[in-house]
């Protein structure tokens, strides 16, 4: 950690989604421990539900709005020693050229795939270093693969209270997968289920698409996010947790690394995670999209027989890999 040894603290601008749980707080704290004075900005402007709609439906308009937002907030500031861009959906080539006037070094990272977040495709080469969490994208685009991390630490006072935990934000097919698991639970299994809906608008849209599914699962859905402490307590207190990765991505989710660090077995729909060699054999299993109830029951029972030893991939390791300087010839 050479940065922390400098006499003068360096300035870092962290551009990242500010609504993704506590991710930006954790990342900012890690950068501060390395001696940086950290300022944060949202990855897109306007930083509200309308900005998210623009990101889905009108990316060029979002990029124009985000560039204006960056200039409004940064024009009067001196250049930063480091700009770290996480995801950066609202950015474009013009924004990167502008940030170049405000940064001595720019590092980018995508915790989505390019298929799910295509925005960086035309600007990632304008950074000084760009990495991805997506296993397939790293190979296809010849960019560094940097896995995510866990900020969870095991609690010695926490006893196992559940057999299966499902703690997730509602999107894509997650609700359907959660119901399939609950209907296939082995006899006597106790589930811990918390499904976070980010807004009433997204809930209404989901209800229109799948009214019966939403009505059946309504008791598990909350519009208030679970605290990180409570989420990790629910995770550690279970024998198996379910991890859902979007079908357009192959990267290993934070939830998998949290489970690994807490000693919890993983059932996942991500075949790439299963074959990544990151997890101890027997502690992770793949759930095919066409799995029937009998297969789900068998997978859960097999995973529950082996509680893995906690093994943490830390934020410090993640930052070492993300911020690595290129080797000079």
TORKOL-4160 file (C-alpha; in steps of 0.2 Angstrom, whole numbers, padded with zeros to 4 digits, m for minus):
329
<pt num="1" X="0000" Y="0000" Z="0000"/>
<pt num="2" X="0012" Y="0013" Z="m0006"/>
<pt num="3" X="m0001" Y="0027" Z="m0007"/>
<pt num="4" X="m0004" Y="0027" Z="0012"/>
<pt num="5" X="0015" Y="0031" Z="0015"/>
<pt num="6" X="0015" Y="0047" Z="0005"/>
<pt num="7" X="0017" Y="0063" Z="0016"/>
<pt num="8" X="0003" Y="0072" Z="0007"/>
<pt num="9" X="m0014" Y="0064" Z="0006"/>
<pt num="10" X="m0019" Y="0061" Z="m0012"/>
<pt num="11" X="m0036" Y="0066" Z="m0019"/>
<pt num="12" X="m0048" Y="0053" Z="m0027"/>
<pt num="13" X="m0064" Y="0055" Z="m0036"/>
<pt num="14" X="m0075" Y="0039" Z="m0034"/>
<pt num="15" X="m0089" Y="0039" Z="m0048"/>
<pt num="16" X="m0100" Y="0024" Z="m0044"/>
<pt num="17" X="m0119" Y="0019" Z="m0042"/>
<pt num="18" X="m0124" Y="0027" Z="m0025"/>
<pt num="19" X="m0139" Y="0017" Z="m0024"/>
<pt num="20" X="m0131" Y="0000" Z="m0024"/>
<pt num="21" X="m0133" Y="m0005" Z="m0005"/>
<pt num="22" X="m0117" Y="0001" Z="0005"/>
<pt num="23" X="m0105" Y="m0003" Z="m0009"/>
<pt num="24" X="m0099" Y="0015" Z="m0012"/>
<pt num="25" X="m0096" Y="0017" Z="0007"/>
<pt num="26" X="m0086" Y="0001" Z="0008"/>
<pt num="27" X="m0076" Y="0006" Z="m0007"/>
<pt num="28" X="m0073" Y="0024" Z="m0001"/>
<pt num="29" X="m0067" Y="0018" Z="0016"/>
<pt num="30" X="m0055" Y="0006" Z="0008"/>
<pt num="31" X="m0048" Y="0020" Z="m0003"/>
<pt num="32" X="m0046" Y="0031" Z="0013"/>
<pt num="33" X="m0036" Y="0018" Z="0022"/>
<pt num="34" X="m0024" Y="0019" Z="0007"/>
<pt num="35" X="m0022" Y="0038" Z="0011"/>
<pt num="36" X="m0034" Y="0045" Z="m0001"/>
<pt num="37" X="m0046" Y="0060" Z="0002"/>
<pt num="38" X="m0061" Y="0053" Z="m0007"/>
<pt num="39" X="m0076" Y="0062" Z="m0015"/>
<pt num="40" X="m0090" Y="0052" Z="m0022"/>
<pt num="41" X="m0101" Y="0056" Z="m0037"/>
<pt num="42" X="m0116" Y="0046" Z="m0044"/>
<pt num="43" X="m0112" Y="0037" Z="m0061"/>
<pt num="44" X="m0126" Y="0045" Z="m0070"/>
<pt num="45" X="m0136" Y="0062" Z="m0069"/>
<pt num="46" X="m0150" Y="0065" Z="m0065"/>
<pt num="47" X="m0147" Y="0054" Z="m0050"/>
<pt num="48" X="m0165" Y="0049" Z="m0048"/>
<pt num="49" X="m0177" Y="0037" Z="m0055"/>
<pt num="50" X="m0179" Y="0047" Z="m0071"/>
<pt num="51" X="m0160" Y="0045" Z="m0074"/>
<pt num="52" X="m0162" Y="0026" Z="m0072"/>
<pt num="53" X="m0176" Y="0027" Z="m0085"/>
<pt num="54" X="m0164" Y="0036" Z="m0097"/>
<pt num="55" X="m0151" Y="0023" Z="m0094"/>
<pt num="56" X="m0163" Y="0010" Z="m0100"/>
<pt num="57" X="m0171" Y="0019" Z="m0114"/>
<pt num="58" X="m0161" Y="0034" Z="m0120"/>
<pt num="59" X="m0143" Y="0032" Z="m0116"/>
<pt num="60" X="m0137" Y="0046" Z="m0128"/>
<pt num="61" X="m0148" Y="0058" Z="m0118"/>
<pt num="62" X="m0142" Y="0051" Z="m0101"/>
<pt num="63" X="m0124" Y="0054" Z="m0107"/>
<pt num="64" X="m0127" Y="0072" Z="m0111"/>
<pt num="65" X="m0136" Y="0075" Z="m0095"/>
<pt num="66" X="m0122" Y="0066" Z="m0085"/>
<pt num="67" X="m0108" Y="0076" Z="m0094"/>
<pt num="68" X="m0117" Y="0092" Z="m0089"/>
<pt num="69" X="m0118" Y="0086" Z="m0071"/>
<pt num="70" X="m0100" Y="0082" Z="m0070"/>
<pt num="71" X="m0095" Y="0099" Z="m0077"/>
<pt num="72" X="m0106" Y="0108" Z="m0064"/>
<pt num="73" X="m0098" Y="0098" Z="m0050"/>
<pt num="74" X="m0080" Y="0097" Z="m0056"/>
<pt num="75" X="m0076" Y="0113" Z="m0066"/>
<pt num="76" X="m0071" Y="0123" Z="m0051"/>
<pt num="77" X="m0060" Y="0109" Z="m0043"/>
<pt num="78" X="m0042" Y="0105" Z="m0046"/>
<pt num="79" X="m0037" Y="0089" Z="m0054"/>
<pt num="80" X="m0038" Y="0073" Z="m0044"/>
<pt num="81" X="m0023" Y="0061" Z="m0042"/>
<pt num="82" X="m0035" Y="0047" Z="m0045"/>
<pt num="83" X="m0052" Y="0044" Z="m0053"/>
<pt num="84" X="m0060" Y="0027" Z="m0050"/>
<pt num="85" X="m0076" Y="0024" Z="m0061"/>
<pt num="86" X="m0087" Y="0009" Z="m0056"/>
<pt num="87" X="m0099" Y="0004" Z="m0069"/>
<pt num="88" X="m0101" Y="0022" Z="m0076"/>
<pt num="89" X="m0117" Y="0019" Z="m0086"/>
<pt num="90" X="m0120" Y="0038" Z="m0088"/>
<pt num="91" X="m0103" Y="0041" Z="m0095"/>
<pt num="92" X="m0097" Y="0042" Z="m0113"/>
<pt num="93" X="m0082" Y="0046" Z="m0123"/>
<pt num="94" X="m0085" Y="0065" Z="m0121"/>
<pt num="95" X="m0086" Y="0063" Z="m0102"/>
<pt num="96" X="m0069" Y="0053" Z="m0102"/>
<pt num="97" X="m0061" Y="0067" Z="m0112"/>
<pt num="98" X="m0067" Y="0079" Z="m0099"/>
<pt num="99" X="m0062" Y="0068" Z="m0084"/>
<pt num="100" X="m0044" Y="0067" Z="m0092"/>
<pt num="101" X="m0043" Y="0086" Z="m0089"/>
<pt num="102" X="m0048" Y="0082" Z="m0070"/>
<pt num="103" X="m0037" Y="0067" Z="m0067"/>
<pt num="104" X="m0019" Y="0061" Z="m0067"/>
<pt num="105" X="m0025" Y="0043" Z="m0068"/>
<pt num="106" X="m0041" Y="0035" Z="m0072"/>
<pt num="107" X="m0046" Y="0017" Z="m0067"/>
<pt num="108" X="m0062" Y="0009" Z="m0073"/>
<pt num="109" X="m0071" Y="m0006" Z="m0067"/>
<pt num="110" X="m0087" Y="m0015" Z="m0073"/>
<pt num="111" X="m0097" Y="m0025" Z="m0060"/>
<pt num="112" X="m0109" Y="m0029" Z="m0074"/>
<pt num="113" X="m0106" Y="m0038" Z="m0091"/>
<pt num="114" X="m0105" Y="m0027" Z="m0107"/>
<pt num="115" X="m0120" Y="m0036" Z="m0112"/>
<pt num="116" X="m0130" Y="m0030" Z="m0097"/>
<pt num="117" X="m0121" Y="m0013" Z="m0096"/>
<pt num="118" X="m0114" Y="m0009" Z="m0113"/>
<pt num="119" X="m0110" Y="0010" Z="m0110"/>
<pt num="120" X="m0091" Y="0007" Z="m0107"/>
<pt num="121" X="m0089" Y="m0002" Z="m0123"/>
<pt num="122" X="m0084" Y="0014" Z="m0132"/>
<pt num="123" X="m0074" Y="0023" Z="m0118"/>
<pt num="124" X="m0065" Y="0009" Z="m0108"/>
<pt num="125" X="m0050" Y="0011" Z="m0119"/>
<pt num="126" X="m0048" Y="0029" Z="m0114"/>
<pt num="127" X="m0044" Y="0025" Z="m0096"/>
<pt num="128" X="m0027" Y="0021" Z="m0089"/>
<pt num="129" X="m0033" Y="0004" Z="m0083"/>
<pt num="130" X="m0049" Y="m0005" Z="m0085"/>
<pt num="131" X="m0055" Y="m0021" Z="m0078"/>
<pt num="132" X="m0071" Y="m0032" Z="m0077"/>
<pt num="133" X="m0079" Y="m0044" Z="m0065"/>
<pt num="134" X="m0086" Y="m0053" Z="m0080"/>
<pt num="135" X="m0076" Y="m0069" Z="m0084"/>
<pt num="136" X="m0082" Y="m0070" Z="m0102"/>
<pt num="137" X="m0079" Y="m0052" Z="m0106"/>
<pt num="138" X="m0061" Y="m0053" Z="m0099"/>
<pt num="139" X="m0057" Y="m0066" Z="m0112"/>
<pt num="140" X="m0067" Y="m0058" Z="m0126"/>
<pt num="141" X="m0060" Y="m0041" Z="m0124"/>
<pt num="142" X="m0043" Y="m0045" Z="m0117"/>
<pt num="143" X="m0045" Y="m0034" Z="m0102"/>
<pt num="144" X="m0040" Y="m0039" Z="m0084"/>
<pt num="145" X="m0052" Y="m0050" Z="m0074"/>
<pt num="146" X="m0054" Y="m0043" Z="m0056"/>
<pt num="147" X="m0066" Y="m0053" Z="m0045"/>
<pt num="148" X="m0077" Y="m0044" Z="m0032"/>
<pt num="149" X="m0074" Y="m0046" Z="m0014"/>
<pt num="150" X="m0083" Y="m0048" Z="0003"/>
<pt num="151" X="m0084" Y="m0035" Z="0017"/>
<pt num="152" X="m0093" Y="m0048" Z="0028"/>
<pt num="153" X="m0084" Y="m0055" Z="0044"/>
<pt num="154" X="m0090" Y="m0070" Z="0053"/>
<pt num="155" X="m0098" Y="m0068" Z="0070"/>
<pt num="156" X="m0094" Y="m0080" Z="0083"/>
<pt num="157" X="m0110" Y="m0077" Z="0093"/>
<pt num="158" X="m0121" Y="m0081" Z="0078"/>
<pt num="159" X="m0129" Y="m0098" Z="0078"/>
<pt num="160" X="m0137" Y="m0107" Z="0063"/>
<pt num="161" X="m0155" Y="m0103" Z="0063"/>
<pt num="162" X="m0160" Y="m0106" Z="0045"/>
<pt num="163" X="m0157" Y="m0119" Z="0031"/>
<pt num="164" X="m0158" Y="m0108" Z="0016"/>
<pt num="165" X="m0156" Y="m0090" Z="0014"/>
<pt num="166" X="m0162" Y="m0079" Z="m0001"/>
<pt num="167" X="m0158" Y="m0061" Z="0001"/>
<pt num="168" X="m0159" Y="m0052" Z="m0015"/>
<pt num="169" X="m0165" Y="m0036" Z="m0024"/>
<pt num="170" X="m0180" Y="m0040" Z="m0035"/>
<pt num="171" X="m0176" Y="m0039" Z="m0054"/>
<pt num="172" X="m0176" Y="m0050" Z="m0070"/>
<pt num="173" X="m0181" Y="m0068" Z="m0065"/>
<pt num="174" X="m0176" Y="m0068" Z="m0047"/>
<pt num="175" X="m0193" Y="m0069" Z="m0040"/>
<pt num="176" X="m0198" Y="m0084" Z="m0050"/>
<pt num="177" X="m0182" Y="m0093" Z="m0045"/>
<pt num="178" X="m0185" Y="m0089" Z="m0026"/>
<pt num="179" X="m0203" Y="m0096" Z="m0028"/>
<pt num="180" X="m0196" Y="m0112" Z="m0036"/>
<pt num="181" X="m0183" Y="m0115" Z="m0022"/>
<pt num="182" X="m0196" Y="m0112" Z="m0008"/>
<pt num="183" X="m0208" Y="m0124" Z="m0016"/>
<pt num="184" X="m0194" Y="m0137" Z="m0017"/>
<pt num="185" X="m0187" Y="m0136" Z="0001"/>
<pt num="186" X="m0183" Y="m0152" Z="0009"/>
<pt num="187" X="m0194" Y="m0157" Z="0023"/>
<pt num="188" X="m0192" Y="m0147" Z="0039"/>
<pt num="189" X="m0181" Y="m0134" Z="0031"/>
<pt num="190" X="m0182" Y="m0116" Z="0038"/>
<pt num="191" X="m0180" Y="m0102" Z="0025"/>
<pt num="192" X="m0174" Y="m0084" Z="0027"/>
<pt num="193" X="m0181" Y="m0074" Z="0013"/>
<pt num="194" X="m0179" Y="m0055" Z="0010"/>
<pt num="195" X="m0183" Y="m0048" Z="m0007"/>
<pt num="196" X="m0180" Y="m0029" Z="m0009"/>
<pt num="197" X="m0190" Y="m0020" Z="m0021"/>
<pt num="198" X="m0181" Y="m0003" Z="m0025"/>
<pt num="199" X="m0197" Y="0007" Z="m0029"/>
<pt num="200" X="m0216" Y="0006" Z="m0030"/>
<pt num="201" X="m0214" Y="0009" Z="m0049"/>
<pt num="202" X="m0203" Y="m0006" Z="m0052"/>
<pt num="203" X="m0215" Y="m0016" Z="m0041"/>
<pt num="204" X="m0230" Y="m0010" Z="m0051"/>
<pt num="205" X="m0222" Y="m0015" Z="m0068"/>
<pt num="206" X="m0217" Y="m0032" Z="m0061"/>
<pt num="207" X="m0235" Y="m0034" Z="m0054"/>
<pt num="208" X="m0242" Y="m0031" Z="m0072"/>
<pt num="209" X="m0230" Y="m0043" Z="m0080"/>
<pt num="210" X="m0233" Y="m0057" Z="m0067"/>
<pt num="211" X="m0247" Y="m0053" Z="m0056"/>
<pt num="212" X="m0250" Y="m0071" Z="m0048"/>
<pt num="213" X="m0231" Y="m0073" Z="m0045"/>
<pt num="214" X="m0230" Y="m0056" Z="m0036"/>
<pt num="215" X="m0246" Y="m0059" Z="m0026"/>
<pt num="216" X="m0239" Y="m0076" Z="m0020"/>
<pt num="217" X="m0222" Y="m0069" Z="m0015"/>
<pt num="218" X="m0229" Y="m0052" Z="m0009"/>
<pt num="219" X="m0225" Y="m0057" Z="0010"/>
<pt num="220" X="m0207" Y="m0058" Z="0006"/>
<pt num="221" X="m0205" Y="m0042" Z="m0003"/>
<pt num="222" X="m0200" Y="m0026" Z="0006"/>
<pt num="223" X="m0198" Y="m0008" Z="0000"/>
<pt num="224" X="m0185" Y="m0005" Z="0014"/>
<pt num="225" X="m0168" Y="m0012" Z="0011"/>
<pt num="226" X="m0161" Y="m0024" Z="0025"/>
<pt num="227" X="m0146" Y="m0017" Z="0034"/>
<pt num="228" X="m0129" Y="m0025" Z="0029"/>
<pt num="229" X="m0127" Y="m0031" Z="0047"/>
<pt num="230" X="m0144" Y="m0040" Z="0046"/>
<pt num="231" X="m0142" Y="m0046" Z="0029"/>
<pt num="232" X="m0125" Y="m0054" Z="0033"/>
<pt num="233" X="m0133" Y="m0061" Z="0049"/>
<pt num="234" X="m0146" Y="m0070" Z="0039"/>
<pt num="235" X="m0133" Y="m0076" Z="0027"/>
<pt num="236" X="m0122" Y="m0083" Z="0040"/>
<pt num="237" X="m0136" Y="m0091" Z="0050"/>
<pt num="238" X="m0140" Y="m0102" Z="0035"/>
<pt num="239" X="m0132" Y="m0118" Z="0028"/>
<pt num="240" X="m0135" Y="m0114" Z="0010"/>
<pt num="241" X="m0138" Y="m0097" Z="0001"/>
<pt num="242" X="m0145" Y="m0094" Z="m0016"/>
<pt num="243" X="m0136" Y="m0083" Z="m0028"/>
<pt num="244" X="m0144" Y="m0077" Z="m0044"/>
<pt num="245" X="m0133" Y="m0070" Z="m0058"/>
<pt num="246" X="m0142" Y="m0061" Z="m0073"/>
<pt num="247" X="m0141" Y="m0072" Z="m0088"/>
<pt num="248" X="m0132" Y="m0059" Z="m0098"/>
<pt num="249" X="m0117" Y="m0060" Z="m0086"/>
<pt num="250" X="m0104" Y="m0073" Z="m0080"/>
<pt num="251" X="m0096" Y="m0063" Z="m0066"/>
<pt num="252" X="m0096" Y="m0070" Z="m0049"/>
<pt num="253" X="m0107" Y="m0059" Z="m0038"/>
<pt num="254" X="m0103" Y="m0051" Z="m0021"/>
<pt num="255" X="m0116" Y="m0063" Z="m0013"/>
<pt num="256" X="m0105" Y="m0078" Z="m0018"/>
<pt num="257" X="m0089" Y="m0070" Z="m0010"/>
<pt num="258" X="m0099" Y="m0065" Z="0006"/>
<pt num="259" X="m0105" Y="m0083" Z="0007"/>
<pt num="260" X="m0088" Y="m0090" Z="0005"/>
<pt num="261" X="m0081" Y="m0078" Z="0019"/>
<pt num="262" X="m0095" Y="m0083" Z="0031"/>
<pt num="263" X="m0093" Y="m0102" Z="0028"/>
<pt num="264" X="m0110" Y="m0104" Z="0018"/>
<pt num="265" X="m0113" Y="m0116" Z="0004"/>
<pt num="266" X="m0119" Y="m0108" Z="m0013"/>
<pt num="267" X="m0133" Y="m0114" Z="m0025"/>
<pt num="268" X="m0131" Y="m0103" Z="m0040"/>
<pt num="269" X="m0138" Y="m0101" Z="m0058"/>
<pt num="270" X="m0121" Y="m0095" Z="m0064"/>
<pt num="271" X="m0112" Y="m0109" Z="m0072"/>
<pt num="272" X="m0096" Y="m0099" Z="m0074"/>
<pt num="273" X="m0095" Y="m0097" Z="m0055"/>
<pt num="274" X="m0097" Y="m0115" Z="m0053"/>
<pt num="275" X="m0082" Y="m0118" Z="m0065"/>
<pt num="276" X="m0071" Y="m0104" Z="m0059"/>
<pt num="277" X="m0060" Y="m0114" Z="m0047"/>
<pt num="278" X="m0063" Y="m0100" Z="m0034"/>
<pt num="279" X="m0074" Y="m0110" Z="m0022"/>
<pt num="280" X="m0070" Y="m0126" Z="m0013"/>
<pt num="281" X="m0077" Y="m0141" Z="m0023"/>
<pt num="282" X="m0093" Y="m0147" Z="m0015"/>
<pt num="283" X="m0098" Y="m0130" Z="m0008"/>
<pt num="284" X="m0105" Y="m0123" Z="m0024"/>
<pt num="285" X="m0118" Y="m0131" Z="m0035"/>
<pt num="286" X="m0126" Y="m0125" Z="m0052"/>
<pt num="287" X="m0145" Y="m0124" Z="m0053"/>
<pt num="288" X="m0150" Y="m0126" Z="m0071"/>
<pt num="289" X="m0165" Y="m0115" Z="m0078"/>
<pt num="290" X="m0175" Y="m0131" Z="m0081"/>
<pt num="291" X="m0172" Y="m0140" Z="m0065"/>
<pt num="292" X="m0187" Y="m0148" Z="m0058"/>
<pt num="293" X="m0192" Y="m0148" Z="m0039"/>
<pt num="294" X="m0184" Y="m0165" Z="m0036"/>
<pt num="295" X="m0167" Y="m0159" Z="m0043"/>
<pt num="296" X="m0168" Y="m0143" Z="m0033"/>
<pt num="297" X="m0172" Y="m0153" Z="m0017"/>
<pt num="298" X="m0157" Y="m0165" Z="m0020"/>
<pt num="299" X="m0145" Y="m0150" Z="m0024"/>
<pt num="300" X="m0150" Y="m0142" Z="m0008"/>
<pt num="301" X="m0148" Y="m0158" Z="0003"/>
<pt num="302" X="m0131" Y="m0161" Z="m0005"/>
<pt num="303" X="m0124" Y="m0144" Z="m0001"/>
<pt num="304" X="m0131" Y="m0144" Z="0016"/>
<pt num="305" X="m0120" Y="m0159" Z="0021"/>
<pt num="306" X="m0104" Y="m0149" Z="0019"/>
<pt num="307" X="m0102" Y="m0132" Z="0028"/>
<pt num="308" X="m0086" Y="m0124" Z="0020"/>
<pt num="309" X="m0072" Y="m0116" Z="0031"/>
<pt num="310" X="m0073" Y="m0097" Z="0030"/>
<pt num="311" X="m0062" Y="m0090" Z="0017"/>
<pt num="312" X="m0062" Y="m0072" Z="0013"/>
<pt num="313" X="m0057" Y="m0062" Z="m0003"/>
<pt num="314" X="m0055" Y="m0045" Z="0005"/>
<pt num="315" X="m0057" Y="m0027" Z="m0001"/>
<pt num="316" X="m0039" Y="m0025" Z="0001"/>
<pt num="317" X="m0035" Y="m0039" Z="m0012"/>
<pt num="318" X="m0048" Y="m0032" Z="m0024"/>
<pt num="319" X="m0040" Y="m0014" Z="m0023"/>
<pt num="320" X="m0023" Y="m0021" Z="m0025"/>
<pt num="321" X="m0028" Y="m0029" Z="m0041"/>
<pt num="322" X="m0040" Y="m0015" Z="m0047"/>
<pt num="323" X="m0027" Y="m0001" Z="m0045"/>
<pt num="324" X="m0011" Y="m0011" Z="m0050"/>
<pt num="325" X="0001" Y="m0001" Z="m0060"/>
<pt num="326" X="0006" Y="m0009" Z="m0077"/>
<pt num="327" X="0023" Y="m0017" Z="m0077"/>
<pt num="328" X="0036" Y="m0006" Z="m0085"/>
<pt num="329" X="0048" Y="m0014" Z="m0098"/>
